Amino acid sequence: MKNAIMILTAIILFSATQFAQYKKGQWEWGFNGSAGSYTQSSKSSGTYGSYDNSNDQDFIDLSLMPGYFLLDGFSIEPEIGLLAVKSIKPSYNLLANLSYTIQFPNSSNAFFIKAGYGLGNSYSFPVVDALLIRATDKFDVKIINLGAGVKLSVAENVNLRIEANYRIQSWEKDYSYSYPPYYSINEKHEYIWKTLRLKIGFGILI
C-alpha cells in the first residue's frame, strides 16, 4: 500500500510538471460566453382596450482574452466583448488588461489577478445575465476592469477560469432641447455603473 501511494504521488507530481507553467513566451487563449434566445412580452388592459405583444430574439454573447506572457507569470491580456442580437446593431467593448498568474506549489492550478482599462459602445448589466447593453453609436463608454480568481487545470494546457470581476463603467451624454423663440436647454448627464460578478470560462495555453 505504501508503495502504491508513493507511485500515485509521483504520477501526480509528474503530471503537474507536464501541465501549464505560465512561462515567458506562452500564449493563453481565454474565453467565456453564452448563446441562446430570449422572449420579451408585455400585456395591458384597461378602459380603452387591451394590448398584448411578444418579441423573440436569438443572441450570442462572447468575451475573448488572448493573453501573452511577457515574463514568467506576467501577461498582457486584451479582452474583446461582443453581443450580437438578431436585427439589432452589435454591442462591443475592448479592454487592455495586465495580469499576473501565481502557480500553486507542486500543482498545475494557479491564482491570478488582473487590472485594465478600455472603451466600448455598451455596458454590461448583470441583472440581465451580464449581457452587453448598447448605449451609444460612439466608442465612448469608459471601463475600469479589476479581477481576481483561480485557474483550475482540467486537462493538459486547459484550465477552468473562475474570476471575481469588478467593473466601473461610465458614460456621458449631452442633451439639448430647443423651443424657439422661447428658450433652449442644454444638459450634461453622467451615468456610472459599478458591477461585481462571477465569471466562468476556459483558458488554453499554447
PyMOL commands that set and color helices and strands:
alter all, ss='L'
color gray80, all
select helices_A, chain A and resi 2-18+126-128
alter helices_A, ss='H'
color red, helices_A
select strands_A, chain A and resi 27-46+49-71+74-85+91-103+110-120+122-125+131-134+141-155+158-179+183-205
alter strands_A, ss='S'
color yellow, strands_A
deselect
rebuild
show_as cartoon
